[in-house]
Amino acid sequence: MTEPAELGAVKISSVFSISHEKDVDGLLSAVIVSRYASSKNLKYAFTLTDYGLFESVFPKAATLRNSLIVVTDLGLDDHSIDIVASSLGKAIAQGCRVVWLDHHDWTDKAVRSILSLGGNPRLTVNHEFCASEIAFKVLMPRDNVCAELARIAHDTDFNMRQIESANALTDALSLIRFGTVDKGQDFTEAITPILKSLNENGMAGIWDENAGRFRDNLLNQRVDAYRKEKIKKMRKALAGRSDLEIHGCLVRIVEIPNGVTTTDMGTWAADERNLKVGDEQLKVADLLVTLSPNGLLGFRRGQDKIQCNAAARLFKGGGHPYAAGGEYGMYHDFQAACDDIFTTLSTSKEWISEEESGSS
Ligand SMILES: [Mn+2]
């Protein structure tokens, strides 16, 4: 990665940031872009979005003039290329500049569609970092606050779970997002006060490190309640588990309810202290599979020889060795679905490697 994005000869008066709404990495990427705008005395506006919603977001960019448009933590699927390229093309013709920073998989076609836009667009795709780290390195490499935000995003995006405030922010974002979905509110609007505090003071703006809590009492209370509720749901999911030993590995399938993510469940169920069911002390599963009500599968591992991505491939999915996702399809009978999943896993040994690889 090279020097900060230069604005070049283009006369830029504002920054428009488009980032991923789903997670901490998306939010903190947007915050880093906002600090870049502040450092250049440029006006800043942002919108957070998700895959499948590009059609309602990118056309907004087509109305901008003399703006630096920074897209972060979003890949470009082939079927979104047309709407994205035509919107950004219009913006560029109106004096805008495009910078796109990401860490997802891109097809050659998608890469070409951005690089051929004219106006010297910048596209950086790097799988080794999360999007916030890329934004930090490209836009604000000497800013300590952005360095901290990038560390926090890395901790959540790579599921390290070592920074307390990063875990708390992950939960806060989830509960705010579930809340806006329930009430039909706009997530970007709901998250704006948090983004502003992060922009001004970094994590210290929202998080009291000494007390280990959010500064906003109401938010802190909501996160506590959300966590308790989540643990209750995860206990229940664990109680209804289906376990089977396959190729010498303990495979555990749990049905996860709405409001609990595979990452939540995977992290929680990897700690033996959480695995007391009645009088029984369960072992941590070698492979944990989550099945959600809409038929999606999540894969997490309890030991490094398990290749979650190889397991996911048996179910039209993929991902990383330590975390992956796939699809089972709609089901009515959980136990019947489990038997089916167990059968599919027994047909292959590819998800168990003799050598350990990757990080857990
Ligand atoms: Mn990300």
Residues whose N, C-alpha, C, O or C-beta is under 5 A from the ligand:
A	BS01	MN	D25 D73 C130 A131 D157
